Amino acid sequence: MQINLHIRKYLAIGILLLFVETCIIPATAQDIKKSSLPTSSGKWLYVGGSGPGNYTRIQNAIDNASDDDTVFVYDDSSPYYENIVVGKSINLIGENEDTTVIDAQKDGTPVRIVADGCLVTGFTILNCEDQISQDWEDAVIKIDGGNDVIVKDNILNAGDVQTNPYVCYDAIDLNGCTHCKIINNIIVQTKPEDYTIGIALHDNSSNNSILGNDVSNFNFGFCVIADGNNHDDTISENHFHRNRFGISAANGYNEILNNTVEYNTEVGINIQNGYHYTISGNTIQYNGGGEKFHCGIELMGDLSNNNNYVSNNIILKNNPCGLQTEYSHGNVITKNNFIDNYGENGTPEKWWGNAYFHIQDGFFNKDRFKENYWSDSLGIFPKIIHGYLEVIPHFIPINWINIEWNPAQEPYDIP
C-alpha cells in the first residue's frame, strides 16, 4: 500500500511538470536565432524593435559592443540606411534575411569588416557605391584584412554599379584574409557591368572557404585575382550562373569542387596562369555563346598554367567547346563525362567539340587524358583530341593531336 502511494505521488509530479513545460511561452525570434548560432560569452545588444534600451542605429550598437558580444537587429525598424564598420570580434545578426535590410543608398560600402572572428548573418544588404574610381575600393561586404570571418545566409544586391574603365569591383571582397567562410549567400547585381565580380579573393588571401552560394549577373561570378599568393582556398557546392565567366582564377593549389556552373555567356571555369588546381565533381553545362574561346573549362596561360587535375566532372552541352587548353601543359584530365559539347558548323578553326588544345613543346609536356567518357568516341577505339602545336613559340602553329588510349565506354554516374 505504501509503495502504491509513492508511485502515485511521483506520477502526479511528472504530470505537473509536463503540463508546466507545455505551457511555456514560445521562443522569440532572437531566442531561435540564439539557439542556432555559435555560443558567445559576451552580452547581447538589440537594434530596432520596441524593447527598452534598444538602439536605433546598428553602428551605435557596434560602437558600444565589446569583443565576443552579439548585436541583434530587428526587422520591424528596417531598412537601416547606414554604412557599417565592424571593428570588433562580434556577431552581427539580422532577424530575417528577407526583411532585415541594410541599404547604403549607393554611397560607399554597406558593411566593412576590419576585425578578426566576426559573424555577419541574416541580412539583405543593398546598393554600394555606384561610381567606383579605384580597384576594390568599395563592395557590398568588404573584409579588409580580417581573419576567421563568417558571412552566412545573407542576400546581397549591389544594385546598378557603375565603374570607371578597367576598375574592379566585388560584391564580397576578401582582401588579405585567411580562414574566412562565405556560406549560403545569394549574391546578385541588377545590371551586369565589366570588371564586376560576385566574390573575389586577392592580396594574399588563403585558406578560405566559399561554400553553397548562389551568384549571378556579374562579369565574373567568382575570381581569384592574380595580385598575390592566393592559395589553399576551397570553392565548393556553389551555383554560378548567368555571369560572363562563372569562375575565373589564378595562382595555385586551390580546389573547385562540386559546384554547378551553367548558362555563363563565355566560360564556365577559367584557370588563367594557374597551377595545381583541383577541379572535381562539378556540373559544367550550357556555357558559352558559340564564339572562339567560349567553353566549359579553359586552362589558359603563358606556360605557367600547368599540372592541374580535372576529374569526375560532368561537362555537358557547352558551346562550342567542352574543355580547351591554351599554353597549358602537364594537366591530368580523367574520368570526366564529355557529352555533346559542339559548336555550329560556322565555328572558326577547331574551336569546337568535346576538347581542344593549343600548346608549345607538345612533344614532352602533353596533357594526360585518362579514362574519360566521350559522347563522340568510336566505341573501343582510342579517342583523338585535335589541336595545334607551336614548334617555334609564337610562330605559325601546325595541326597536332593528343590521344586517349583507353576511354570509358559508358558515362560515369557522377552525383
N, C-alpha and C positions, 0 to 999 in steps of 0.2 A: 504493500500500500504506500509506504514511504517513497519507494522508487518511482511509482507512478506519479506522485506529486512533484518530484523533481523533474521528471520528463515533461509534465505539463507546464511547469514553470519556465524551463528553457525554451520550449516550443513557443510559448507566449512572447518571450523576449525576442526570439528570432522573427516572429511575425511583425512585431512592433518595429524592429529595426528595418525590415524590408519595406514597411509602409512609409517610414520616415524617408528612406533613401529614394523611393519612387516619387516623393512629393517635393524633392529639392528643386529649386528654381533652375530652369535650363541655363546652360552656359551662355555667356555673352559672346559677341564676335571676337573681342580680344582674348577671351579665355580659350576659344577654339584655336585662334592663331598661336597663343602661347603653347598649347599642347602639341602643336605640330612643328615647332621651331626648336633650334638648339637652346639648351638651358643657359640662362645668363645669371651671373652673380650680382649684377647691378640692379638699379631701380628702373621702373617704367615711367616714362613721361608721355602725356597724351596731347594730341593736337586736334582741334576741332571738336565737334560733339558738344554736349551740354553739361559735361561734368565740371564740378567746381575746380578752379585752378588750371583748367586746360589751356594750352597755348593756342593762339590764333594763327601763328606762322610756324612753319616747320623749322626754319632756320633758328628762330628763337629757342625752340626746344633743344635743337642740337647744341647751340651755344651754352645752354645750361646743363647739358648732359656731361657725364664723365665716361671714361673708358669702361666697357662692359655694360653700359646702360642700354635700354631699348626705348626708342621713340616710336610710339604707335600713332598712326594718323587715321582719323575717322573720315569716312567718305561723305557724310552729310554736310560738311563745310567745303566740299570740293566744288570747283577746281581751285588749286593753290597756285597763284601766279608768282612764282619765285625762281630764283637761281640759287640752288642749294650747294653749299660746300661742306662736305663731310670730312672733318679733320681729326676725328677721334674714332677709336675702335668700338663702334656701336652697331646695334641692329636698327635699321630704319624700315618699318613695316607698315604697309598700307592695309586698310581693312578689306578692300576688294580690288583686284587688279583691273576690273572693268569700270569701276566708278570712282576710284581714288586717283585724282588727276593732278599731276604737276605740269604746268604749262609755262614755258619760258617766253612765250609770245614773240618768237623769232628774235630774241635778244640774248645772245650768249649761250652758255651751256646750262641746261636744266639741272643736272646732277653731276658734280665734280667730286671725286673721291681722292683724297691725298693722305690717307692713313691706312695702316695695315689692319687686317682682321675685321673688315666691315661686312655687313649683310644688307642688301637692298632688295626688297621683295614686296609684291602686292600692289604695284602702281601702273597706271597709264602715264607715260611721260612723253610730252609733245613739244615740237616746234623749237628746235635750237636755232642758233644764229643763221640767217638766210643770206648773208653776204660775207662769206668766209674768205679772208685775204691771205692767210698763212697756213701752211700744211699742218693738219691735225690741231689747229688752234681751238676748235670747239667740237662738241659732239653731243648727242643726247645724254649718254653717260660716258664720262671720261675718267678712267682710272689712271692717275698720274703718279707712277712710282709706287703704288700700293701693292702689297703682297697679301696672299691668303684672303682675298676679297671674293665674296659670293654675290652675284647678280642673278636673281632667280625669279621666275614666274612674273615677269613684267610684260607690258605691251608698250612698245616704243614706236612712235611715228615721228619721223624727222620733219614731216611737212614737205614743203616745196623749197628745198635747199638750193641756193644758187652759189656757185663758187667761181672765183676768178680762174682764167685758163691755167691748167696744169697745177692747180691747188687741190690737195687731197683732203677729203672729209670722211669721217667714220661715224656711224650711229653709236656703236660701242667701240671705244678706243682704249686699248691697253698699251701704255707707254712705259717701258722699262719695268714690267710687272712679272712676278713669279708666283706660281701655285694659286692662281686665281681660277674661279669656276664661273662660267657663264652658262646658265642652265634654264631650259624650258621657257625662253622668252620668245615673243612674237615681235619681229623687227621688220618694219616696212617703211618705204618712202612714198610720198604721194605721187611724185613725178620723178622718173629716173633721170639723173644728170651724169655727165662724165666725171670721173675721179671721185665718185661716191662709193663708200664701202659699208656693208652691213656691220661686220665685226672685223677689226683689224688688230694685228699684233705687230709691234715694231719697237726698235731701240732696245734690243736685248731682252725681249720678253720670252720666258722659257718656263717649261713645266706647268703650263696652263691647260685647263680642260674646257672645251667648247662642246656642250652636250645638250641634245634634244631641242635645239632652237629651230624656229621657222623664219626664214629670211628671204625676202622677195623685193624686187623692183629697184635694185641697185645696179651700179656698173659692175661691182664685184660683190657677191654675197658674203664671201669670207676671203681675207687676204693676209698672208704673212709677208710683210714688207721687207725688201732686201736692203735694209739700212742698219743691220746689226746682227748679232749672233742669236737669232731666234730659234730655239731648238727644244726637242723633247716635249712638244705640245701635242695634245690629242684632240682631234676634231671628230666627234662620234655621234651617230644617231640623229643628225640634224636633217632638215629639209631645206635645201637651197633650190629655189625655183623662180623662173621668170626674171632672172637677172641677165646681164650681158655675159658675165662669167660666173658660174656657180661658186667655184673655189679657185683662187689663184695664189700660189705660194712659192716662196724662195727659201734659201738657207737649207738646213738639213736635219735629219734624224727626227722628223715629225711623223705622226700617224694620222691617216684619214680612214676611218673605219665605220662601216655600217650606216652610211648616210644615203639619203635619197636625193639625187642631183638630176633635175629634169626641167625641160622646157626653158633652158637658158639659151639666149639667142645666138651665142657664138660657141662657147666651150663649156663643157661640164666641169672638168677638173684640169687645171693648167699648172704644171710644175715648171717654173722657169728659173734656170740656174740653180736647181735644187739637187740634193744628193741624199741617198739613203732614206728616202721616203718609203713608208709602207702604206699602200693603197689597197685595202682589202675589205670585202664584204659589202661593197656599195652597189646600189642600183643606179646606173648612169644611163638615162634614156631620154630620147626626144630632144636632144640638144643640137644646136646648130641650125643655120638657115640656108644650107646648100652652097655656101661660099668657100673659097680656098681658105685653109687653116681652120675651118669650123669642124668640131669633132666632139666625141665624148670625153676622151682623155688625151691630153697633149703634154709630152715631155720635151721641153724646148730649152735650148741654151747654147752657149758658145763653148762646147766641150766640157763645161763644168757641171752639166746635168747628167749624173751618172749613178749607177748602182742603186736604182730604185727597185722596189719589189711590188709588183702588181699582181694580186691573186684573188681568186674567188669572187670576182665582181660580175654582175650582170651588165653587159654593155649592149644596149638594145636600141635599134632604130634611131641612131644619131645620124645627122645629115650634114655633110656627105660621108663622114668617116667615123669609125669606132674608136681607134687608137692611132695616134701618129707620133713619131719621134723625130725631132729636128736637132741635129748636132748633139744628140744624147746617146750614150752608149753604156754597155755593161749592165743594162736593166734585165731583170728576170720577170717574165710575163707568163704566169702559169695558172692553170685550172680556172680560167675565166670562161664565161659564155659570151661569145661574139655572135650576135643574132641580128641579121638584116640591117646592117649599117651600110646604106647605099645612097650615093648621090644620083642626081638626074643625069641623063646622057650628056648634057651640056656642061657638066662639071669639068673645070680645066685640069689638064695634065692627069696625074694619077691620084689626085686628092680625093679619093672616094673609096668606099669598100670597108671591110671589117678592120683592116690595119694597113699602115703605110709607114715608110721610114725615109729619112734623108740624112746621110751620115758622111763623116770623113773617116779615113783609116778603117774602113769596114772589114779589112782582112783580119784584124786582130781584136777588134772591140765591138763585135756584133752584140745585139740584144739576143737574149736566150728565150725562145718561145717553147714552152713545155706543157703538154697535156691540156691545151685549151680546146674548147668546143667551138667549131666554126660552122655557121649555117651554110657557108658556100664551099665547104670541103668536099672532096670527091671520095667519100667512103673510106676505105682503108689506106688510101694513098697519102703521101706527105702533103702538108699544106704549104703552098708557096706564097710568101709575102713580098709584094712588089715595092720598089722604091728607087732611090737614086744614091749614087756614091760619088763623092768628090775625091778623085785620086790626088789632085793638087788642090789644097784648100782654097775655097772661094773661086775656083775655076769651073769651067763648064762641067756639070755632073753627067754621069753616064747611067744608063739603066742598070739596075742591080736587083738581086733577090736575096731574101733570107728564107730559110726552110725550117718548118717544124716537122720533125720526122715522125712523131707519134701523137697526132691529135686525138682528142676524145671523140668517141663515136656517138655519144648522146650528151645532151646538155646536163650540167650538174644541177642538183637540187640545192640551190642557194637560197636560204630564207630571206 
